[in-house]
Amino acid sequence: MSDSWQERSRPTRLERRYEFESYDVVRDFLDRAADLSETMDYYPNMGFGRDYVNVTIYADEEANDITENQREFAKKLDELQNM
């Protein structure tokens, strides 16, 4: 997981903004992110615009902490950015 992820509290979460050169690249990233979500059975909150995607991963409600699975998802999402 890259240092670009920010860990926040109240509520506990990870946040990251990905920036891209064009909307076409944003769409490609979102398609790959959707495939990753289905593979890992994890669906973060995502918002996007013409040249960016904001991702928020909220802590597991029971543990009130970011799980290893969520951190792994963030790491794999970072890898998708460079594809």
C-alpha positions in Angstrom: 0.0 0.0 0.0 1.5 3.3 -1.0 2.1 6.3 1.2 -0.6 8.2 -0.7 -3.2 6.5 1.5 -4.3 8.7 4.4 -5.4 7.0 7.6 -8.2 8.9 9.3 -10.3 8.6 12.5 -13.9 9.4 13.4 -14.8 7.2 11.6 -11.7 5.1 11.1 -10.9 4.9 7.4 -8.3 5.0 4.6 -8.6 7.7 1.9 -6.8 8.2 -1.4 -7.2 10.3 -4.4 -6.0 9.0 -7.8 -5.4 11.5 -10.6 -5.4 10.7 -14.3 -4.7 12.4 -17.6 -8.2 11.9 -19.1 -11.7 10.5 -18.6 -10.8 7.5 -20.7 -8.1 6.5 -18.3 -10.4 7.0 -15.3 -13.0 4.7 -16.9 -10.3 2.0 -17.5 -9.2 2.3 -13.9 -12.8 2.0 -12.6 -13.4 -1.1 -14.8 -10.3 -2.7 -13.4 -11.3 -1.7 -9.8 -14.7 -3.2 -10.3 -13.1 -6.5 -11.4 -10.9 -6.4 -8.3 -13.9 -5.7 -6.1 -15.7 -8.7 -7.4 -12.6 -10.9 -7.1 -11.9 -9.9 -3.5 -15.6 -9.5 -2.6 -14.9 -6.0 -1.2 -16.6 -2.8 -2.3 -15.2 0.5 -1.1 -16.8 3.9 -1.5 -15.7 5.6 -4.7 -16.4 8.9 -6.3 -15.0 10.2 -9.6 -14.8 13.1 -11.9 -13.3 13.8 -15.3 -9.7 13.2 -14.2 -9.8 11.7 -10.7 -11.1 8.9 -8.5 -11.6 9.3 -4.7 -11.6 6.1 -2.7 -12.6 5.6 0.9 -12.2 2.3 2.8 -14.1 2.4 6.1 -13.0 0.3 9.0 -14.6 -3.0 9.7 -17.6 -2.3 12.0 -17.0 -5.2 14.4 -13.3 -4.6 14.9 -13.4 -0.8 14.4 -10.1 -1.1 12.6 -8.8 -1.5 9.0 -8.5 -5.2 8.3 -5.6 -6.9 6.5 -8.0 -7.7 3.7 -8.8 -4.0 3.3 -5.1 -3.1 3.3 -4.5 -5.7 0.7 -7.3 -4.3 -1.4 -5.7 -0.8 -1.2 -2.4 -2.3 -2.2 -3.9 -4.0 -5.3 -5.8 -0.9 -6.2 -2.5 1.0 -6.2 -1.1 -1.6 -8.7 -4.1 -1.0 -11.0 -3.2 2.7 -11.3 -0.1 1.9 -13.3 -1.6 -0.6 -15.7 
